[in-house]
Amino acid sequence: MNRPVNDMQLEVLRWVGDGADLDNPPNETFKKSASALKDRKLIKVSKRNGKWSATITEVGTYYLEHGRYPQPNRAPSNDRRNQLPKPRTSPSKSPKDPTAATSKPGPTPTTPHKSPDAIDIPTQLRRPHKAVREIIDHKARLDVPTELRQRALLILHALAQEAIRRNWTVKANPSTFHRDPWTDRRTRISPGADLFTIDAGDKPVAIRLRMRQKRVEHKLTDEEISRKERYSWSHAPKYDFEPTERMRLEIREGSTNAYALEDTAATQIENKLVRAIERIEQASVKERELVEWRRQRDIEIAEERRRAETLRLRAERYSSWFETLDLLRSDVARHRELADTVAKLRQAVEHRDPDDENFIALGEYLSWSEQHLEDSDPLRTIRLPQGERPDLSYEEWRKWTRRNTRHW
């Protein structure tokens, strides 16, 4: 069935084409997509000894390269007029033979179709970029076998040239030199696994190239066995990592985020460099989106702070008016109590005997108390709050004070 595959199935098809690494499946439903790809004759799926595996077919490889199924070959027609004459196996004839004079050469085999988006891999290192030149001068930085160094350099050279063609920035990660103070001998020191960086505009990514490693169980050495028998413990690792025969190109956006292209049985890294370019460009696109998101977020935060500050000023204005009113209430209540006291003092003086030796002094004290009561009337001189009239409602102010108890 030549039905086109959807995006999820295409992702699984690429994953199978890259070797079907079961430790890093493309999604959770990859087996369901693999079953659909198997029905389309794009991959082969097998399960032996309880272990699931998948390999890509020639039709699947063609679909990855061209985005469509290969055209079916037409069946030969029975009409003899449409049939080509079969070549004869007899010895070549003399020039007198008319058949020999009019014979035409057969069709030459055509070259495989190449995707227009594919990146050309040079056969020679001509005028390499400074980043690649650093690696050429210090080939020990390439963690690949000696027989694969030329191929690795051509891949890195093609990647750098394509980045330069797109006006991207290629920055070298040069080695450093250490000079021995005694022998005056200079030694190259590798700066690390990052060979160089490529920046598509907003996010530089590091380029690494090494052989893919496989995890194997660690076999205890004689020294580790002796130490374990002697001390009943061992710090030996549980697993070891051994290099394989497949090369691995890594596009690293950070210490943990990495995108890898590996040699597989169907395709090599050279045929998948377009994906590396797309990943480098995608890193800058994501960085621009992140910067824009942060900018919008900063605007939102600034607007939230502005609204909060405006609300705080409005609430504090309401609080100022309320505090003035509450202070007036307290003064009025205190003055009312003072008036009751003065009234009782008046009654006490009126019932006092005029012959009492303190009668005159009590009259003077009552007169002063009544004058003080009159002068201290809070409603006589009302203190007004500062600022304009609050535009906040009581419920809004009450809700704000509950959320901001430290301001109240």
C-alpha positions as CSV (number, residue, x, y, z in Angstrom):
1,M,0.0,0.0,0.0
2,N,1.6,3.2,-1.2
3,R,0.0,5.5,1.3
4,P,2.1,8.5,2.4
5,V,3.4,8.3,6.0
6,N,2.6,10.8,8.6
7,D,5.0,12.9,10.6
8,M,5.3,10.4,13.5
9,Q,5.8,7.4,11.1
10,L,8.4,9.4,9.2
11,E,10.3,10.0,12.5
12,V,10.2,6.3,13.2
13,L,11.4,5.6,9.6
14,R,14.4,7.9,10.1
15,W,15.1,6.3,13.5
16,V,15.1,2.8,11.9
17,G,17.3,4.1,9.1
18,D,19.8,5.4,11.7
19,G,20.0,1.9,13.3
20,A,16.9,1.7,15.5
21,D,18.7,2.4,18.8
22,L,16.2,0.9,21.3
23,D,17.8,2.9,24.2
24,N,16.6,6.1,22.6
25,P,13.3,5.5,20.8
26,P,11.8,8.5,19.0
27,N,8.4,8.3,20.8
28,E,6.4,6.0,23.0
29,T,4.3,4.5,20.1
30,F,7.2,3.7,17.9
31,K,6.2,0.0,17.7
32,K,2.7,0.9,16.4
33,S,4.2,3.2,13.7
34,A,6.7,0.5,12.9
35,S,3.9,-2.0,12.2
36,A,2.3,0.5,9.8
37,L,5.7,1.0,8.1
38,K,6.1,-2.8,7.8
39,D,2.7,-3.0,6.0
40,R,4.0,-0.5,3.5
41,K,7.2,-2.5,2.9
42,L,9.3,0.3,4.2
43,I,11.0,-1.6,7.0
44,K,11.3,-5.2,8.2
45,V,10.4,-6.1,11.8
46,S,11.5,-9.2,13.6
47,K,11.4,-10.5,17.2
48,R,13.8,-13.2,18.1
49,N,14.4,-14.6,21.6
50,G,12.0,-11.9,22.9
51,K,14.2,-9.1,21.4
52,W,12.5,-6.6,19.1
53,S,14.5,-5.3,16.1
54,A,13.8,-3.4,12.9
55,T,15.8,-2.7,9.7
56,I,15.0,-0.4,6.8
57,T,14.4,-1.8,3.3
58,E,15.4,-0.4,-0.1
59,V,12.0,1.1,-0.5
60,G,12.3,2.8,2.9
61,T,15.7,4.2,2.0
62,Y,14.3,5.5,-1.3
63,Y,11.4,7.1,0.6
64,L,13.7,8.9,3.0
65,E,15.9,10.3,0.2
66,H,13.0,11.3,-2.2
67,G,9.9,11.7,0.0
68,R,7.9,9.3,-2.2
69,Y,7.7,5.7,-3.2
70,P,9.8,4.4,-6.1
71,Q,7.9,4.2,-9.4
72,P,6.9,0.6,-10.3
73,N,8.5,-0.9,-13.4
74,R,6.2,-1.4,-16.2
75,A,5.6,-5.0,-17.4
76,P,7.0,-5.8,-20.8
77,S,4.4,-5.6,-23.6
78,N,3.6,-8.6,-25.8
79,D,3.7,-6.4,-28.9
80,R,6.9,-7.2,-30.8
81,R,7.0,-3.6,-32.2
82,N,7.6,-2.3,-28.7
83,Q,10.3,-4.8,-27.9
84,L,14.0,-4.1,-28.3
85,P,16.1,-6.6,-30.2
86,K,18.1,-8.8,-27.9
87,P,21.8,-8.4,-28.2
88,R,23.6,-11.2,-30.0
89,T,26.5,-13.1,-28.5
90,S,28.1,-14.0,-31.9
91,P,31.5,-12.5,-32.7
92,S,31.7,-9.0,-34.1
93,K,30.9,-8.9,-37.8
94,S,32.9,-7.4,-40.6
95,P,32.3,-3.8,-41.7
96,K,30.5,-5.2,-44.7
97,D,27.7,-6.5,-42.5
98,P,25.0,-3.8,-42.5
99,T,23.8,-4.9,-39.1
100,A,27.2,-4.2,-37.6
101,A,27.4,-0.8,-39.4
102,T,24.0,0.4,-38.1
103,S,24.1,-1.0,-34.6
104,K,23.8,1.6,-31.8
105,P,25.3,1.4,-28.3
106,G,23.0,0.3,-25.5
107,P,21.9,2.7,-22.8
108,T,24.5,3.5,-20.1
109,P,23.6,3.0,-16.5
110,T,22.3,6.1,-14.8
111,T,23.8,7.5,-11.6
112,P,21.8,7.3,-8.4
113,H,19.4,10.1,-7.9
114,K,20.7,12.7,-5.4
115,S,18.5,15.0,-3.3
116,P,18.7,18.6,-4.3
117,D,19.2,19.5,-0.7
118,A,22.1,17.2,-0.1
119,I,25.4,18.6,0.9
120,D,28.3,17.8,-1.4
121,I,31.2,16.1,0.3
122,P,34.6,17.1,-1.1
123,T,37.2,14.6,-2.0
124,Q,40.1,16.8,-1.0
125,L,40.7,19.3,1.7
126,R,41.1,22.5,-0.2
127,R,41.4,25.8,1.7
128,P,39.8,24.5,4.9
129,H,38.5,26.9,7.5
130,K,40.7,27.8,10.5
131,A,38.5,25.6,12.7
132,V,39.2,22.6,10.5
133,R,42.8,23.6,10.1
134,E,43.3,23.4,13.9
135,I,42.1,19.8,13.8
136,I,44.4,19.0,10.8
137,D,47.3,20.3,12.7
138,H,46.3,18.4,15.8
139,K,44.8,15.1,14.5
140,A,45.0,13.5,17.9
141,R,41.9,15.5,18.9
142,L,39.8,13.3,16.5
143,D,38.7,10.3,18.6
144,V,38.6,8.0,15.5
145,P,40.9,5.4,14.1
146,T,43.8,6.5,11.9
147,E,42.2,5.0,8.8
148,L,39.1,7.1,9.3
149,R,40.7,10.5,10.0
150,Q,40.6,11.6,6.4
151,R,36.9,10.8,6.1
152,A,36.2,12.6,9.4
153,L,38.1,15.7,8.3
154,L,36.1,15.8,5.0
155,I,32.8,15.6,6.9
156,L,33.9,18.4,9.2
157,H,35.1,20.4,6.2
158,A,31.8,20.0,4.4
159,L,29.9,21.0,7.4
160,A,32.0,24.1,7.9
161,Q,31.8,25.1,4.3
162,E,28.0,24.8,4.2
163,A,27.8,26.9,7.3
164,I,30.0,29.6,5.7
165,R,27.9,29.4,2.5
166,R,24.9,30.3,4.7
167,N,26.8,33.2,6.3
168,W,26.9,31.6,9.6
169,T,29.8,32.0,12.1
170,V,32.3,29.1,12.4
171,K,34.6,29.6,15.4
172,A,37.6,27.5,16.0
173,N,38.4,25.8,19.4
174,P,42.2,25.9,19.2
175,S,44.6,23.8,21.1
176,T,46.9,25.3,23.6
177,F,50.7,24.8,24.0
178,H,52.6,24.0,27.1
179,R,56.3,24.7,27.2
180,D,58.4,22.6,29.5
181,P,60.6,24.9,31.6
182,W,63.4,22.4,31.7
183,T,63.5,21.0,28.1
184,D,61.9,24.0,26.4
185,R,59.7,21.5,24.6
186,R,56.3,22.6,23.5
187,T,53.4,20.1,23.8
188,R,49.9,20.5,22.3
189,I,47.1,20.3,24.8
190,S,43.6,19.5,23.6
191,P,40.9,22.0,24.6
192,G,38.3,19.2,25.0
193,A,35.9,17.2,23.0
194,D,34.4,20.2,21.3
195,L,36.1,20.5,17.9
196,F,34.6,23.9,16.9
197,T,31.3,25.8,17.1
198,I,28.8,27.0,14.5
199,D,26.4,29.9,15.1
200,A,23.4,30.3,12.8
201,G,22.8,33.8,14.3
202,D,21.6,33.4,17.9
203,K,22.9,30.2,19.4
204,P,26.3,28.7,19.0
205,V,26.4,24.9,19.0
206,A,29.5,22.7,19.6
207,I,30.5,20.1,17.0
208,R,31.9,16.7,18.1
209,L,33.0,13.7,16.1
210,R,33.9,10.4,17.6
211,M,33.2,6.7,17.3
212,R,29.9,5.4,18.8
213,Q,30.4,3.5,22.0
214,K,28.6,0.5,23.3
215,R,28.0,-0.4,26.9
216,V,29.4,-3.8,28.0
217,E,29.6,-5.4,31.4
218,H,32.9,-4.7,33.2
219,K,35.2,-7.7,33.6
220,L,37.1,-7.6,36.8
221,T,40.8,-7.4,36.5
222,D,43.2,-9.5,38.6
223,E,43.9,-6.6,40.8
224,E,40.2,-5.8,41.3
225,I,39.5,-9.5,42.1
226,S,42.4,-9.6,44.6
227,R,41.2,-6.4,46.3
228,K,37.6,-7.7,46.5
229,E,38.7,-11.0,48.1
230,R,40.9,-9.1,50.5
231,Y,38.6,-6.3,51.6
232,S,35.2,-7.8,50.6
233,W,34.4,-4.8,48.5
234,S,35.3,-3.3,45.2
235,H,35.0,0.1,43.5
236,A,35.1,-1.4,40.0
237,P,32.6,0.1,37.5
238,K,29.6,-2.0,36.6
239,Y,29.9,-1.2,32.9
240,D,32.6,-0.3,30.4
241,F,32.2,1.7,27.1
242,E,33.9,0.4,24.1
243,P,34.1,2.1,20.7
244,T,32.3,0.5,17.7
245,E,32.9,0.7,14.0
246,R,30.3,3.4,13.5
247,M,31.1,7.1,13.4
248,R,29.0,9.6,15.4
249,L,28.6,13.3,14.7
250,E,27.1,15.3,17.7
251,I,25.5,18.7,17.6
252,R,25.6,19.9,21.2
253,E,23.5,22.9,22.4
254,G,24.7,22.4,26.0
255,S,26.1,19.9,28.5
256,T,23.0,17.7,28.3
257,N,21.2,18.6,25.1
258,A,22.8,16.9,22.1
259,Y,21.6,15.7,18.6
260,A,23.6,12.8,17.1
261,L,24.0,11.5,13.6
262,E,25.5,8.0,13.2
263,D,26.6,5.6,10.5
264,T,24.1,2.9,9.9
265,A,23.8,-0.1,7.7
266,A,21.6,1.9,5.3
267,T,23.1,5.4,5.3
268,Q,26.3,7.2,6.4
269,I,26.8,10.5,8.1
270,E,27.7,12.1,4.8
271,N,24.2,11.5,3.5
272,K,22.6,13.1,6.6
273,L,24.5,16.3,7.0
274,V,21.4,18.2,6.0
275,R,19.8,17.2,9.3
276,A,22.8,18.6,11.1
277,I,22.4,21.9,9.3
278,E,18.7,21.9,10.2
279,R,19.5,21.2,13.8
280,I,22.0,24.0,14.0
281,E,19.5,26.4,12.4
282,Q,16.7,25.1,14.7
283,A,18.9,26.0,17.8
284,S,19.1,29.6,16.7
285,V,15.3,29.7,16.0
286,K,14.6,28.2,19.5
287,E,17.0,30.8,21.0
288,R,15.2,33.6,19.3
289,E,11.8,32.3,20.4
290,L,13.2,32.0,23.9
291,V,14.5,35.6,23.9
292,E,11.2,36.9,22.6
293,W,9.3,34.9,25.2
294,R,11.6,36.4,27.9
295,R,11.1,39.8,26.5
296,Q,7.3,39.4,26.5
297,R,7.5,38.0,30.0
298,D,9.5,40.9,31.2
299,I,6.9,43.3,29.8
300,E,4.2,41.3,31.5
301,I,6.0,41.4,34.8
302,A,6.7,45.1,34.5
303,E,3.0,45.7,33.8
304,E,2.0,43.5,36.7
305,R,4.4,45.5,39.0
306,R,3.0,48.8,37.6
307,R,-0.6,47.7,38.3
308,A,0.4,46.5,41.8
309,E,2.2,49.8,42.6
310,T,-0.8,51.7,41.4
311,L,-3.1,49.6,43.5
312,R,-0.8,50.0,46.5
313,L,-0.9,53.8,46.2
314,R,-4.7,53.8,46.0
315,A,-4.9,51.5,49.0
316,E,-2.5,53.6,51.0
317,R,-4.6,56.7,50.2
318,Y,-7.7,54.9,51.5
319,S,-5.8,53.7,54.6
320,S,-4.7,57.3,55.3
321,W,-8.3,58.6,55.2
322,F,-9.5,55.6,57.3
323,E,-6.8,56.2,59.9
324,T,-7.8,59.9,60.2
325,L,-11.5,58.8,60.6
326,D,-10.5,56.1,63.2
327,L,-8.5,58.6,65.1
328,L,-11.4,61.0,65.2
329,R,-13.6,58.2,66.4
330,S,-11.2,57.5,69.2
331,D,-11.0,61.2,70.1
332,V,-14.8,61.5,70.1
333,A,-15.2,58.5,72.4
334,R,-12.6,59.8,74.7
335,H,-14.2,63.3,74.8
336,R,-17.6,61.7,75.5
337,E,-16.1,59.9,78.5
338,L,-14.4,63.1,79.6
339,A,-17.8,65.0,79.4
340,D,-19.4,62.3,81.7
341,T,-16.6,62.8,84.2
342,V,-17.0,66.6,84.2
343,A,-20.8,66.3,84.6
344,K,-20.2,64.1,87.7
345,L,-17.6,66.5,89.0
346,R,-20.2,69.3,88.6
347,Q,-22.8,67.3,90.6
348,A,-20.2,66.7,93.3
349,V,-19.4,70.3,93.7
350,E,-23.0,71.4,93.8
351,H,-23.7,69.0,96.7
352,R,-20.6,70.2,98.5
353,D,-21.2,72.2,101.8
354,P,-20.2,75.9,101.2
355,D,-18.5,75.9,104.6
356,D,-16.1,73.2,103.3
357,E,-12.5,74.5,103.3
358,N,-12.0,73.1,99.8
359,F,-15.2,74.5,98.4
360,I,-13.5,77.4,96.6
361,A,-10.7,75.3,95.2
362,L,-13.2,72.7,93.9
363,G,-15.1,75.5,92.1
364,E,-11.9,76.7,90.4
365,Y,-11.1,73.1,89.3
366,L,-14.6,72.6,87.9
367,S,-14.3,75.8,86.0
368,W,-11.0,74.8,84.5
369,S,-12.4,71.3,83.6
370,E,-15.4,72.7,81.8
371,Q,-13.2,75.0,79.8
372,H,-10.9,72.1,78.9
373,L,-13.9,70.0,77.9
374,E,-15.0,72.8,75.6
375,D,-11.5,73.4,74.1
376,S,-10.7,69.7,73.6
377,D,-13.8,68.9,71.6
378,P,-12.5,67.0,68.5
379,L,-15.4,68.1,66.4
380,R,-14.5,71.7,67.0
381,T,-11.2,71.5,64.9
382,I,-11.4,68.4,62.7
383,R,-8.1,67.3,61.2
384,L,-8.4,66.4,57.5
385,P,-6.4,63.7,55.7
386,Q,-3.8,64.5,53.0
387,G,-4.3,63.8,49.3
388,E,-7.3,63.4,47.1
389,R,-10.4,61.4,47.9
390,P,-9.8,57.7,47.6
391,D,-11.2,56.0,44.4
392,L,-11.0,52.5,45.9
393,S,-14.1,50.8,47.3
394,Y,-14.2,49.5,50.8
395,E,-14.3,45.8,49.6
396,E,-11.3,46.4,47.3
397,W,-9.4,48.0,50.1
398,R,-10.3,45.2,52.5
399,K,-9.2,42.6,50.1
400,W,-5.9,44.3,49.5
401,T,-5.2,44.7,53.2
402,R,-5.8,40.9,53.7
403,R,-3.2,40.1,51.0
404,N,-0.7,42.7,52.2
405,T,-0.9,42.5,56.0
406,R,2.7,43.8,56.3
407,H,1.6,47.0,54.7
408,W,-1.3,47.4,57.1
